[in-house]
């Protein structure tokens, strides 16, 4: 889970750097923006990891249910 937050924070920080570069501002014109973007990126990274884990658990549950139904149908 920490890796998702770390990757998200790096992505958010990079977005802030890119935004300043496109506007031709000094790299650290407003340093609090970098912190805010990194925080938003970390939050989004955590949500992606949670979504992936939840989806994997739901798929595993669906597979087990399908196997149970198929086992009942196959028995004579």
Buried (B, 14 or more C-beta within 10 A) or exposed (E): EEEBBBBBBBBBBBBBBEBBEEEEEEEEEEEEBBBEBBBBBBBBBBEBBEEEEEEEEEEEEEEEEEEEEEEEEEEE
